[in-house]
Amino acid sequence: MISLFDLFKIGIGPSSSHTIGPMRAAARFAESLCDAPDVARLRVTLYGSLAWTARGHATDRAVILGLAGEKPDTMDPALADDIVQSVTQAHLIAFNGHPTPFNPDTDIVLDTKTVPPVHPNTLQFEAFDSTDTLLACARFCSVGGGFIVPEQATETATYAQPDMPYDFTSGTELLERTQNTGLDIAGVVLANESVLRPRTEVETYLDRIVSVMMECVDAGLHRSGTLPGRLNVRRRAAALYERLKDQSRSNQPSAHGIMDWISLFAIAVNEENAAGGRVVTAPTNGASGVIPAVLRYYREFCPEYSLDGQRRFLLTAAAIGGLFKLNASISGAEVGCQGEVGVASSMAAAGLAAALGATPLQVENAAEIGMEHHLGMTCDPVAGLVQIPCIERNAFGAIKAINAASLAMHGDGAHHVSLDQVIRTMAETGRDMNHRYKETSLGGLAVNFPEC
């Protein structure tokens, strides 16, 4: 299984595979050269999807921040613009504390012609000395959700954890673990995580993840203005929040009012993500609004809410997200948006069902329903920005997740299509999908939407 500490990462927007992953890769490259003060020049080459949408997804900014030693989980998003502006104007970067020549206009190369051999999100780092001799070269793949893997290791990466008492690599195995132990899915995950670190540390991290998610919702509810980028997309969450509060105080509440609140929560998060704010990969930045929206729904509208249920929600969601990561992909550049919003919806459906007391079979059914009705969803961001259709898409993913949990809990867990089958189908669909619809902005809405 994949640890929830790896699946739920705290970082900055707008993209986990194009922002968080590249920033982590750049920081790792810098750390590898911490004892090489004779670095006189740096060059970064972005390939595939990273090159096609570099500026819209802020990959260029992420690389600068990472080379400057910043890490996505600890940096202050408010400082990002100042750091990038300083490097851009001075053509110098603080590389391991040494001012090093770096001109983003020429030293970040967008190679849209070379087809990367292993993964569409590939980037290369090179360091040269004063004689322009190559000192070091490293290539990484940003494989979704902020995960990075050295290119030569990508095909063999298993993300295995050592000595798990109840390890599982499929939905079938996960259900067997619950049947053999009497634990629910959350209990299986917690037992495994508690081998890696103390249980109190696991619970503290779960609570921190929820705290960051809710802070992101709240920030989005109170910020107005225009999102960065040439589309000039207006923030909607703050105005919608005021309207919904007015409606809630009236004597004529909307029949679908709860749906509006759920959509609002998701939109608030993804507007923060689009603006480069602090979010949680759940499992990715592009889909970071789905799980917080459903969690907020659980907290504010479900009388069954409890702290234990909230933790059970995330532990269960982590189990489902890990299965998609292991057996398919959570990268929009690899399988389209079904691997991002689709997986998030599946995770949220399972998590909500678990929090509401569903059996493991019902939870597995909820996860399957959540993905089944996202199969084939393309990733075609307009102008390379994580805004259209990404922001609204999270709202629909959250609504679908709640519907999936409800449908599953009205049944006894028996269903024709298993979670494993739908994961396999998602992977096959992603492989068959035309590359133009996988986070390149070369097809779909990205080319049919008139920008002026």
Disulfide bonds with the S-S distance in Angstrom:
none
